[in-house]
């Protein structure tokens, strides 16, 4: 991973390699500004004396995880056509894990306990019209959290690197292309990109299995629920996925006739036809809020669809991860250094305001400490513990959970395996980074050749409705 570099006044310089950062630290030319992500500050250089290259921050918004990729733009000339094509070189890969579901569940539990206390313990008139829920543009806290945490890391990366532009996915699927595939005169709807938009939508909606027999891990075909021979269209609401055997058996028959002996599956398919995707709904609900927040940064913002991201990833032979999806957002003709480690940023929060723990009936079952610090340590701080002797002798490095007794628990993350060392005395601990609301876990790059997607040159010319797909990693044209 690239190391962020600041000048003597704290202004962002070009990131450098880990080796160069180690040399700068050994020679006394730099100081450690931050540990995770690694940021060093030079003591003998100013931003005005440095040259900069074009850096772009790419974002792949998600319901549970958002991918972030800091890339350096590289212009390459095609030897055959002489056309200048835009490529990228990956510097940093980040995956931001949201906790929107935890926020939603916590608010639901709090609401239920509040109602129980109101009805059982004391009388208080219910309140309905003073919640401010009718404010224009208001998002639920679980949705607003996704926007806020994403923008937090966008601003942090802007402080640590000279970012010149931003690219982000605006929509997971291009709904206009899905609902109006017969429109003439719009080039991308007639080309290969429309097929990727449609396939990805159907694979997510129908669980990557045959809708008629439930078969998995085999090539799937896009099938018309109402056959075109009987007036069916190519609208996404009339399409499903079927294996080759079921597709041939159904042919042009109606779905009611084909599944006359399986009413349970028939009702499930008809219910799934109009069922929205929960994760897609969460992303669509926050897409414009995030796009407007990105444009408020004052940087040029490129907005693209998820179908184009998948098309780029498949064409360039890049495995599917949230961070690598971010690197493939927008116009990309080539990509370098994608096989690098990914830093996972897990939103942990800064603790709870609630100092009383309640049982399932809403009665107190325990109390927390009034103070959130013990001997100047707080839960979430990154610490280094040097234990000289005993069963736990050694060096322990990780996230600390404080206890009132002064004996803490340290969560370790070594080689991707999490473990907890309990009962470490605070005198053996030393803070290396204060809690900022996030947990950091490094995922080493372990992509092999079998993980890569290598489409043939003629794959994209296949008709959109005849593209087989296996799973999320290989749902591509073959």
N, C-alpha and C positions, 0 to 999 in steps of 0.2 A: 504494500500500500504506500501511496505517496504521503509525505509528511508535510503538513502545513507550515509555512514560514512567515514570520512577521519581521518588520524592520525594527530599528531601535526605538521608534515612536509608536509601535504597535500597528502599523499599516500593513496590509496584506501584500506579500510578494508571491512569486511563482512557487508552487510546491516543489519539493525535491524528493529524491529517493531516500530510502531508509539508510543506505550506506553513506550517502553524503551527509545526512543529518547526524549520524554517529561520528563522522570525522569532524564536523563543526563543533559538536559537543566536546570531543576529546581534546581539540586544539584550543578550547576556551573562547571560540568565536560565537557561541550561541548558548542560550539558557533554555531550560524546559519551561514552557509557558503553560502547557496542559498535557496531561498524560493520555487520555482517551477522549476523542481522537488525538493523536500525537500532534502537538503544535510547539514549535521552537521559535525563539525570538533572537534575532541577531543583535550583536552589540557593536558592530562596526559597519553597518550598511543602512542607507536610507532609500526609500522608495524612488526618490527622484533620480538616483544613479543607476537604476535597474531597468532592464527591458522586459516587456511582458508579451506573452503569447495569448491568442484568443482561447478563453476557457468558457465552457457552457455547462450549466447545471441542468440535468435532465431528471424528470420526475414521472413516476408511474403510480398515480394514486390508486389506493386499494381500500377495501372495507376493513380488513384486518391488518394488512401490512402494506406499506408504501415503499416503493423502491426509489432510491436516489443514486445518481451517478454523476460524478464530476469528470468531465472529459475535456480533452484538448482537441480543438478542431484542426484537421489536417486536410489540405487541398491536394488532390492527386489528379493527374492527367491520364485519361484513357489512351492507351497506345494505339488502339484501332481507330477511334473516332476523333481523338484530339479534344474531347470534351472534358472540362474541369469538373470533377466530382468531389463531393464533400465526404470526408471520412473523419473518424474520431479515434483518439487514443485514450483509453480508460486510465484515469488516475486514481480514483477512489470509488468503491462500491459500498453503499450503505443500505440497510433495510430497517425501516422504522416500524416497529410493532405497536399498534394502537391498543388502547384499553377501553374503547367505546362500549363494548359489551359489558364490562365490569361496571362502568358508570351507569348504564341502563338498569342493570340488576340492582345496584345499590340504591338508586332512586326509587325503583319499584318496591324494594323492601322497606325503605323509609316511609313511603306513602301508605303501605299497608299497616305498618305499626302506628302511624299517626291516626289513621282511621279507627284502629282498634282502641286506642286510648280515648279518642273522642266519644266513641259509642259505649265503652264499658266503664271507664274510670271516671269521667266527668263529662258533663254536657257542655258542648260548645257548638254553636251553629256552624254548619259546613260553609266553606267559602268557595265560590265558583268564578266570579267575574273580576277578581282582582289579581289574577296571575300574570297578566301581560302577555298571554299567548297569542293575541291578535296583532302583535307588532309585525309590520311588513318586513319580510326577509329574515325573520327569526328562525334559527335552527335549534333543534333539540340539543341538550348538552352533550349527548353521546356523539352527535354528528358534528357539532361545533368543535369538539375535542380533536377530531381528525384534521380539521382545517388549522387549528391553532398549533398543534404539534408539528405539522408539516411546515408551516410558516416559521416556527421557531428554528428549525434546522436550516431552512433557507437563509434566514438572517445570520445564523452562526457561520455558515459556509461563506457567506458574503464578507463577513469580518475576517475570515482566515484565508481567503483566496480571491484574486481579482477576477471575479465572475463578470463576463460581459453580456451574457444572454441566458435565457431560460427556455427550456422546452418541456411541455407537459401534455399528458393526455387529457383531453377535455371530456371525452365520452368513451365508455367501454365498447359500445357498438354504435355504428352509424345508422340510426333508426330510419332516416329518410331513404337510405339505400336499401334497407331491408323491406320497407313497406312499398316502395315504388321502383322495383327493379326493371320495369318495362319502359321507363322514361327514356326518350331518345335525346341525343345531343349532349349528354354529360359523359365525358370520356371515362371517368373512373368507375362509373356504374356498369360500363360495358367491359371493363378489363378484369384483371385477375384479383385486384384488391377486394372487389365486392364478394368474391367467393370466400375469402378469408374472414371478412366481417360476418357473413352468414353462417359459416361453419362453426366459428368460435361461439357465436350466440347459441346455436342449437346444441353444441356439445355441453355447454354449461347448463342450459335449460333442461335437457333430458338426461343428465347424469352420465354421459358418455357410455350409454348402453342402448341396446335395441329396445325400442318402446313396446314391441309386440311379444318378445320372448325373454327379454332381460339379459341377453348374452353380452358379455364384456370381453375386452382384450382381443377383438377381431375387427377387421375393416368394416366400417359402417357407411351406409349410403343415405343420402338425403331423400326422404320419401314424402310424397304428397298425401296428406290425410284424406282429402277429397281429391280424387284423381282429376287431372286436367281434362280427361275425356268427358267428365260430367260437370264441367264448369269450374273446377278448382283453379286457383291462381298460385303464383310463386311468392305470395306474401308469407312472412315469417310465421304468422299465426296458423298457416295451413301446412306447415312443414314439420317433420319429425325425423328421427333417425331410425333406421332399420338395417338388420343384417341382410346379406344378399338372398338368403333362403326365404325370409319373411317377405322381403320386397317382391320376390317373384311369385310367392303364393298369393299375396294380396292383389297384385296386378292392378286392375282398374276397378276392383270391387269397393263398395263403400265400407267404412270401418265398422259400421253396425252389423253388416253382413259377415265380414271377416271374423269379428270377435263375438259372434252371436252366442257361442258356448262359454265365453269368459266375460261375464258382465262386470266382474270386479276390475279387471284390467281395462275394460272399455271405459268405465266410469273414471278410473284414474287418469287415463289419457285425455279424456274430454275435460277433466278438471285442470290438468297440467297445461292445456293449450293456452288458457288465458291467465295462468298463474305467473306473477312477476318473480324476478330473482331478488332475494332479500339483499344480498351483497351488492348486486347491480343497482338496486334502488337506493342504497346508502351512498354509493359513489355518485349516482346521478343527482341525488339531493344536494350534495356538497360541491358539485363540479364547478358551478358558476361562482360560488363563494370563494373557492380556491383560486379560480382563474382571475377574479377581480383583485384578490389579495396579491397575487403574483404581479399583475400589471401595476399595482400601486407601488411596487419597488422601484419603478422608473426604468427597468431594464427591458430590452426587446423580448417579447414572449411569443414563442411558437407553440401553437395548439394543434394537436393531432389526435387521431382516433386509435382505439385499441387494435382495430384490424390492420392498420398500417404498421403498428409495432410488431404484431405477429408476423406480418409479411416480411419485414426487415429481418427479424430474428431467424425465420426459416431460410430466407435467401442467403444469409451470411453464415449459417451453420453454428449458431450460438445456442447453448442449452437454455432451458427455461428456468429462470429464477426472477424474483421481484427486482433485484438490483440490475440484472442483465436486461430485463425488459425495459427498465428505465434508460439504459444505454442505447437501446434500439428505438427510442421514441423519435418521431419526426423524420426528416430527410437524412438518411444515412446510406452511403454506398459501400463503406468499408469500416471495419472496426479492428483495433489492435489492443493487445494487452488485456483482453477480457477475462483471461483465466488467472484472476488474482483473488486474494482473500476478500471476504465481505465482513464488514463490521455491523453486527446487529444492535440496534438501538431500541430497547424495550421500555416503553413508557411505564414507570413504576409509581408515579405520584410522589408527593412530598409528605406523605403521612396523612392521618385522618384528624379532622376536627372533633370527631366524636370520641369522647373520653370514657364512655360507658358502653360496654358490650351487652347486647340484648339477646334473649333466647327467641325461639320461633314464635312465642306468644307476645313478645314485646316487653317482657319483664327483665330487669337488670340481672345479669349473670356474672359480671366481673367489671373491674375498673382498670383503666390504663393510668400510667404515670401522668402527673400534671405537666411535667416538663418533657420536651422532646429531645433533650440533650442530657447525657450522663458523662461527666468528666470531659466535656467539650467534644464528645462524639455523638453523632446522630445516625439513626438507621439510614442506610443507603450510602454512607461514606465509603470510599475505597481506601483500604488500609493495608499496611504491611506489618505482619506480626512476626517478630523474632523471638521464639520460645527457646530458652537456653537448655532446658532439661525437662525430663518427665516423659509421659507417654505421647505427648503432643509436641515434642521437641522438633524444631525445624523452622523453616520460613514459610509462612502462609500469607497469601496475597489474594484479596478478593473484597467482596461487598460485606459490610458489617451490619449485624442486627444487635442493637444495644439492649442491655438488661440493667435493672436498677441495682443489682448486686455488684456491678462492675465487671462481671465475666460475660464476655460477648460471644456471639456466634458469627463465624465468618463463612460466607458462601464462596466456595472455590469454583473455578471454571478452567480446568486443565485439559487440553487436548479435546475440547468439546464435551467433556463429561463433567457434570455438576456434582459437587459434594459439599458437605457442611462439616466444619470443625467447631465443636461446641466447647464452651467454658474457657475461652482465652481471656486472660486477665488484661485489663485496659493498660497496665504499665508496659506490656509487651507490644502494644499497637502504636503505629505511627501513621497519621493521615497522609495520603498521597494525592487525594482529590476529594473535594467536598461533594456532597450529594447535590445533584442538579435535577433530580426527578427521573433519571433514566438509568437503566442497567445496560452494561456493555458486554457483549460476547463476540468473540472473534471466531468466525467460521472459515477455516482454511479452504483454499481452492482445491477441490478434489474431483474436478470434471475430467472424465476420461473420454476417449474417442467414441465409445459407444453412446455417451450422453449427448454427443453433438448431433445436430440435425444437418444432414448433407443432401439437399434436394438436387435433382438433376436439372440440367439446363432447360429441358423441355417440359418440366413439371408444371410450370405456371400457365402453360397454354391449354391445359385440360379444362373442359367445361366445369363451371362452378358447382353444378349440382351432381357431379360424379366424383367428388374428391373423397377418398376413404380417410378415416381417422381412427386412431387407436386410443390415445389418452392425451393428457395435457402436454406431454413432452413431445409427442410425435403426431399431433393432429395437424397434418400438413399435406400438401399435394404430393402424391406419389404416382 
